[in-house]
Amino acid sequence: TGLDFEGVRKEFLDDDHTPLMVVNIGRPGPDAWFPRSPRLSYEQVVTTV
């Protein structure tokens, strides 16, 4: 897969957790696509302290 599981574990996880990769294999259904939701504005997502 090219994913460095040991590197991910050392960088982001403690000794009690193990990285896991899930791969979805298949084809989307004919009605799987829908319009993109609108983007949130800067003011809606950022709080300046």
Distance bins in CASP14 RR format, pairs under 12 A and 6 or more apart:
PFRMAT RR
TARGET T0000
AUTHOR 0000-0000-0000
RMODE 2
METHOD distances of the structure
MODEL  1
1 8 0 0 0 0 0 1 0 0 0 0 0
1 19 0 0 0 0 0 1 0 0 0 0 0
1 20 0 0 0 0 0 1 0 0 0 0 0
1 21 1 0 0 1 0 0 0 0 0 0 0
1 22 0 0 0 0 0 1 0 0 0 0 0
1 23 0 0 0 0 1 0 0 0 0 0 0
2 8 0 0 0 0 0 1 0 0 0 0 0
2 21 0 0 0 0 1 0 0 0 0 0 0
3 9 0 0 0 0 0 1 0 0 0 0 0
3 19 1 0 0 1 0 0 0 0 0 0 0
3 20 0 0 0 0 0 1 0 0 0 0 0
3 21 1 0 1 0 0 0 0 0 0 0 0
3 22 0 0 0 0 0 1 0 0 0 0 0
3 23 0 0 0 0 0 1 0 0 0 0 0
4 10 0 0 0 0 1 0 0 0 0 0 0
4 11 0 0 0 0 1 0 0 0 0 0 0
4 12 0 0 0 0 0 1 0 0 0 0 0
4 19 0 0 0 0 1 0 0 0 0 0 0
4 21 0 0 0 0 0 1 0 0 0 0 0
5 11 0 0 0 0 0 1 0 0 0 0 0
5 12 0 0 0 0 0 1 0 0 0 0 0
5 13 0 0 0 0 1 0 0 0 0 0 0
5 17 0 0 0 0 0 1 0 0 0 0 0
5 18 1 0 0 1 0 0 0 0 0 0 0
5 19 1 0 1 0 0 0 0 0 0 0 0
5 20 0 0 0 0 1 0 0 0 0 0 0
5 21 1 0 0 1 0 0 0 0 0 0 0
6 12 0 0 0 0 0 1 0 0 0 0 0
6 13 0 0 0 0 0 1 0 0 0 0 0
6 18 0 0 0 0 0 1 0 0 0 0 0
6 19 0 0 0 0 1 0 0 0 0 0 0
7 13 0 0 0 0 1 0 0 0 0 0 0
7 18 0 0 0 0 0 1 0 0 0 0 0
7 19 0 0 0 0 1 0 0 0 0 0 0
8 17 0 0 0 0 0 1 0 0 0 0 0
8 18 0 0 0 0 1 0 0 0 0 0 0
8 19 1 0 1 0 0 0 0 0 0 0 0
8 20 0 0 0 0 1 0 0 0 0 0 0
8 21 0 0 0 0 1 0 0 0 0 0 0
9 15 0 0 0 0 1 0 0 0 0 0 0
9 16 0 0 0 0 0 1 0 0 0 0 0
9 17 1 0 0 1 0 0 0 0 0 0 0
9 18 1 0 0 1 0 0 0 0 0 0 0
9 19 1 0 1 0 0 0 0 0 0 0 0
9 20 0 0 0 0 0 1 0 0 0 0 0
10 17 0 0 0 0 0 1 0 0 0 0 0
10 18 0 0 0 0 0 1 0 0 0 0 0
10 19 0 0 0 0 0 1 0 0 0 0 0
11 17 0 0 0 0 0 1 0 0 0 0 0
11 19 0 0 0 0 1 0 0 0 0 0 0
12 18 0 0 0 0 0 1 0 0 0 0 0
12 19 1 0 0 1 0 0 0 0 0 0 0
13 19 1 0 0 1 0 0 0 0 0 0 0
13 20 0 0 0 0 0 1 0 0 0 0 0
24 32 0 0 0 0 0 1 0 0 0 0 0
26 32 0 0 0 0 0 1 0 0 0 0 0
28 34 0 0 0 0 0 1 0 0 0 0 0
38 44 0 0 0 0 0 1 0 0 0 0 0
39 45 0 0 0 0 1 0 0 0 0 0 0
40 46 0 0 0 0 1 0 0 0 0 0 0
42 48 0 0 0 0 0 1 0 0 0 0 0
END
